[in-house]
């Protein structure tokens, strides 16, 4: 398996789509040296957007987190999140009632900006379940994993409501060698238990890439897919999604895919990135 320096690749494209966790940051903060990458992109007139399944906060708050860590050029217009797609669905499909959610209070931003009433699963009384018009999986924090997951299952057994998953990630990296379960993995388990089909937004779904592509063009980005690069750390979301949308892809080894497993996983799954890089850092 050939490992290519990211700098030798990046200069060949006009727009780069970056995944967030495992590519730009992990739970400890920014990937060391990633600020050099954004300096290189700006110096060479290469546009970029962050395409993330993170629905824990709105675009403004997600951008602010990068700015507080020193990446001042990342504004809310540079963020494309799965939560934005879920918000669009709720806007047209859920007109009234109360929307229950799993996540933190700030993750409910996507729902509350529509003027819909919200209630955390942690605060929900199942005796009032008939008032719930939809359930949204937003974030893996903000609720008790034992009591509130059981409550979620019993809510879905009691009422027939649309269930939206805003983050399809099954796990996210917390270090070079460890991952934690993400809300998408939790949603998969609940879906299997209740035997109902959930509505999912996020990579690798084509709708996520179409949304990101159209957003980038609206922000002045290039329309030529041959000049757009997708950079991610996960074969089953970032890479296959980018491949199916017709983009060149880079698998980086700073997140979900460990260097010692990369070649085996590529060969066994048949998901082939255009390039493999140690990281997205430009020295």
C-alpha positions as CSV (number, residue, x, y, z in Angstrom):
1,X,0.0,0.0,0.0
2,X,1.5,3.3,-1.1
3,X,1.4,6.2,1.4
4,X,1.4,9.6,-0.4
5,X,2.3,12.9,1.2
6,X,-0.9,15.0,1.4
7,X,0.9,18.1,0.1
8,X,1.7,16.4,-3.2
9,X,-2.1,15.7,-3.7
10,X,-3.8,18.8,-2.4
11,X,-2.2,21.2,-4.9
12,X,-3.9,19.4,-7.8
13,X,-7.5,20.3,-6.7
14,X,-9.5,23.5,-6.5
15,X,-11.9,22.5,-3.7
16,X,-11.3,20.0,-0.8
17,X,-14.0,18.5,1.3
18,X,-12.7,17.5,4.7
19,X,-14.3,15.2,7.2
20,X,-14.0,16.6,10.8
21,X,-13.3,13.9,13.5
22,X,-10.2,11.9,12.7
23,X,-9.1,14.2,10.0
24,X,-9.0,17.7,11.4
25,X,-9.5,17.0,15.1
26,X,-10.1,14.4,17.8
27,X,-11.4,14.6,21.3
28,X,-8.0,16.1,22.4
29,X,-8.3,19.0,19.9
30,X,-6.9,19.7,16.5
31,X,-4.7,17.2,14.8
32,X,-1.2,18.6,15.5
33,X,0.0,20.6,12.5
34,X,-3.4,20.8,10.7
35,X,-3.2,24.6,10.8
36,X,-0.3,24.4,8.3
37,X,-2.7,22.7,5.9
38,X,-5.2,25.6,6.0
39,X,-2.4,28.1,5.5
40,X,-1.2,26.2,2.4
41,X,-4.8,26.1,1.0
42,X,-5.3,29.8,1.5
43,X,-1.9,30.7,0.0
44,X,-2.6,28.6,-3.0
45,X,-6.2,29.7,-3.6
46,X,-7.7,26.3,-2.8
47,X,-11.2,26.4,-1.4
48,X,-12.4,24.0,1.3
49,X,-15.5,22.9,3.2
50,X,-15.9,20.7,6.3
51,X,-18.4,17.9,5.6
52,X,-19.4,16.4,8.9
53,X,-21.9,14.0,10.4
54,X,-21.6,15.9,13.6
55,X,-25.1,17.2,14.6
56,X,-24.1,18.1,18.2
57,X,-24.2,21.8,17.4
58,X,-25.3,24.2,14.7
59,X,-22.9,25.4,11.9
60,X,-22.1,28.7,13.8
61,X,-21.1,26.8,16.9
62,X,-19.1,24.2,15.0
63,X,-17.2,26.9,13.2
64,X,-16.6,28.8,16.5
65,X,-14.9,25.7,18.0
66,X,-12.4,25.8,15.2
67,X,-11.9,29.5,15.5
68,X,-11.2,29.2,19.2
69,X,-8.6,26.6,18.4
70,X,-6.8,29.0,16.1
71,X,-8.4,28.3,12.7
72,X,-9.9,31.7,12.3
73,X,-10.8,31.3,8.6
74,X,-13.3,28.6,9.2
75,X,-16.7,30.3,9.3
76,X,-20.2,28.8,9.4
77,X,-20.4,29.0,5.6
78,X,-17.5,26.5,5.5
79,X,-19.5,23.9,7.5
80,X,-21.9,21.4,5.9
81,X,-23.4,19.1,8.5
82,X,-25.9,16.2,8.5
83,X,-27.9,18.3,11.0
84,X,-28.6,20.8,8.2
85,X,-30.2,18.1,6.1
86,X,-32.2,16.8,9.0
87,X,-33.5,20.3,9.7
88,X,-34.7,20.6,6.1
89,X,-36.6,17.3,6.4
90,X,-38.2,18.4,9.7
91,X,-39.1,21.8,8.2
92,X,-41.3,20.2,5.5
93,X,-42.5,17.0,7.2
94,X,-43.1,17.9,10.8
95,X,-45.5,20.8,11.1
96,X,-46.6,20.6,14.7
97,X,-46.4,18.7,18.0
98,X,-43.4,18.1,20.2
99,X,-40.1,16.6,18.8
100,X,-38.3,14.3,21.3
101,X,-34.5,14.1,20.9
102,X,-31.5,12.2,22.2
103,X,-28.6,14.6,22.7
104,X,-27.5,17.8,24.5
105,X,-29.7,20.9,24.8
106,X,-27.5,22.7,22.4
107,X,-27.8,19.9,19.8
108,X,-31.5,20.7,19.7
109,X,-30.6,23.9,17.8
110,X,-31.5,22.3,14.5
111,X,-35.1,21.6,15.7
112,X,-35.7,24.8,17.7
113,X,-34.8,27.2,14.9
114,X,-37.9,25.8,13.1
115,X,-40.1,27.0,15.9
116,X,-40.9,23.4,16.9
117,X,-41.3,22.5,20.5
118,X,-38.7,20.1,21.8
119,X,-38.2,17.8,24.7
120,X,-35.1,15.7,25.7
121,X,-35.7,12.0,26.1
122,X,-34.3,12.5,29.6
123,X,-37.2,14.8,30.5
124,X,-39.9,12.8,28.7
125,X,-42.8,11.2,30.6
126,X,-44.0,8.2,28.6
127,X,-47.5,8.8,29.8
128,X,-47.5,11.8,27.5
129,X,-46.1,10.0,24.5
130,X,-49.2,10.8,22.3
131,X,-48.0,14.4,22.2
132,X,-44.7,13.4,20.5
133,X,-44.7,13.9,16.7
134,X,-41.1,12.8,15.9
135,X,-37.9,11.5,17.5
136,X,-34.5,12.7,16.5
137,X,-31.1,11.1,17.3
138,X,-28.7,14.0,17.6
139,X,-25.8,13.4,19.9
140,X,-24.3,10.6,22.1
141,X,-24.3,12.9,25.2
142,X,-27.0,14.6,27.3
143,X,-28.9,11.5,28.4
144,X,-28.5,8.4,30.6
145,X,-27.5,5.6,28.4
146,X,-29.4,2.9,30.4
147,X,-32.7,4.5,31.5
148,X,-33.1,6.9,28.5
149,X,-32.3,4.3,25.8
150,X,-34.9,2.0,27.3
151,X,-37.3,4.9,27.4
152,X,-36.6,5.6,23.7
153,X,-37.3,2.0,22.8
154,X,-40.6,2.1,24.7
155,X,-41.6,5.4,23.1
156,X,-41.2,3.9,19.7
157,X,-43.2,0.8,20.7
158,X,-46.0,3.0,22.0
159,X,-46.4,5.5,19.1
160,X,-45.8,5.4,15.3
161,X,-43.7,8.5,14.6
162,X,-40.9,9.3,12.1
163,X,-37.5,8.7,13.6
164,X,-34.6,10.8,12.2
165,X,-30.9,9.9,12.7
166,X,-28.8,13.1,12.2
167,X,-25.4,11.3,12.5
168,X,-24.8,8.0,10.8
169,X,-21.4,7.5,12.3
170,X,-21.2,4.3,14.3
171,X,-18.0,5.4,16.2
172,X,-15.6,8.2,16.4
173,X,-11.9,8.3,17.3
174,X,-10.9,9.4,20.8
175,X,-7.2,8.6,20.4
176,X,-4.8,7.0,17.8
177,X,-5.9,3.5,19.0
178,X,-9.4,3.9,20.5
179,X,-12.9,4.8,19.4
180,X,-16.2,5.5,21.2
181,X,-19.7,4.6,20.1
182,X,-21.4,7.4,18.2
183,X,-25.1,8.1,18.0
184,X,-25.4,6.4,14.6
185,X,-24.3,3.1,16.2
186,X,-26.8,3.6,19.0
187,X,-29.6,4.3,16.5
188,X,-28.7,1.1,14.6
189,X,-29.2,-0.9,17.8
190,X,-32.5,0.7,18.7
191,X,-33.8,0.3,15.1
192,X,-33.0,-3.4,15.3
193,X,-34.8,-3.8,18.6
194,X,-38.0,-2.0,17.7
195,X,-38.1,-3.4,14.1
196,X,-38.8,0.0,12.5
197,X,-36.9,1.8,9.7
198,X,-35.3,5.1,10.6
199,X,-34.6,8.1,8.3
200,X,-30.9,8.8,8.1
201,X,-28.9,11.9,7.1
202,X,-25.2,12.0,6.6
203,X,-22.3,10.3,4.8
204,X,-22.2,8.0,2.9
205,X,-25.7,9.0,1.6
206,X,-25.6,10.6,-1.8
207,X,-27.9,13.3,-0.6
208,X,-25.2,14.5,1.8
209,X,-22.7,14.9,-1.0
210,X,-25.2,16.6,-3.3
211,X,-26.1,19.0,-0.5
212,X,-22.3,19.7,0.1
213,X,-21.6,20.1,-3.6
214,X,-24.5,22.5,-4.2
215,X,-23.5,24.5,-1.0
216,X,-19.9,24.8,-2.2
217,X,-20.9,26.1,-5.6
218,X,-23.3,28.6,-3.9
219,X,-20.3,29.8,-1.9
220,X,-18.2,30.3,-5.0
221,X,-16.7,26.8,-5.3
222,X,-15.9,25.0,-8.5
223,X,-18.5,22.8,-10.3
224,X,-16.0,20.4,-11.9
225,X,-16.0,17.2,-9.8
226,X,-12.5,16.3,-11.2
227,X,-11.2,19.2,-9.2
228,X,-12.9,18.3,-5.9
229,X,-11.2,16.0,-3.4
230,X,-12.8,14.3,-0.4
231,X,-10.6,13.6,2.6
232,X,-11.8,11.2,5.3
233,X,-10.7,8.6,7.9
234,X,-13.5,6.1,7.4
235,X,-13.9,3.8,4.4
236,X,-17.6,3.1,5.0
237,X,-18.7,6.8,5.1
238,X,-16.2,9.3,3.8
239,X,-14.5,7.2,1.1
240,X,-17.4,5.2,-0.3
241,X,-19.6,8.2,-0.3
242,X,-17.0,10.3,-2.1
243,X,-16.3,7.5,-4.6
244,X,-20.0,7.1,-5.4
245,X,-20.4,10.8,-6.0
246,X,-17.5,10.7,-8.5
247,X,-14.9,12.5,-6.4
248,X,-11.3,11.5,-5.9
249,X,-10.8,10.4,-2.3
250,X,-8.0,10.4,0.3
251,X,-8.0,8.0,3.3
252,X,-6.0,9.4,6.2
253,X,-4.7,7.2,9.0
254,X,-5.3,9.6,11.9
255,X,-8.8,8.4,12.9
256,X,-11.0,5.4,12.5
257,X,-8.7,3.5,10.2
258,X,-5.5,2.4,11.8
259,X,-2.4,2.2,9.6
260,X,-1.9,-1.5,10.5
261,X,-5.4,-2.4,9.4
262,X,-5.8,-0.1,6.4
263,X,-4.6,-2.4,3.6
264,X,-6.6,-5.4,4.9
265,X,-9.8,-3.3,5.2
266,X,-9.4,-1.8,1.7
267,X,-8.9,-5.2,0.2
268,X,-11.6,-7.0,2.2
269,X,-14.3,-4.3,1.7
270,X,-13.5,-3.3,-1.8
271,X,-13.7,0.3,-1.0
272,X,-10.7,1.8,-2.7
273,X,-9.5,5.4,-2.0
274,X,-7.7,7.2,-4.7
275,X,-4.9,7.9,-2.3
276,X,-3.8,6.9,1.2
277,X,-2.0,9.5,3.4
278,X,-0.6,9.3,6.9
279,X,-2.6,12.5,7.7
280,X,-4.0,15.6,6.1
281,X,-1.2,17.7,7.7
282,X,1.1,19.6,5.3
283,X,4.5,20.0,6.9
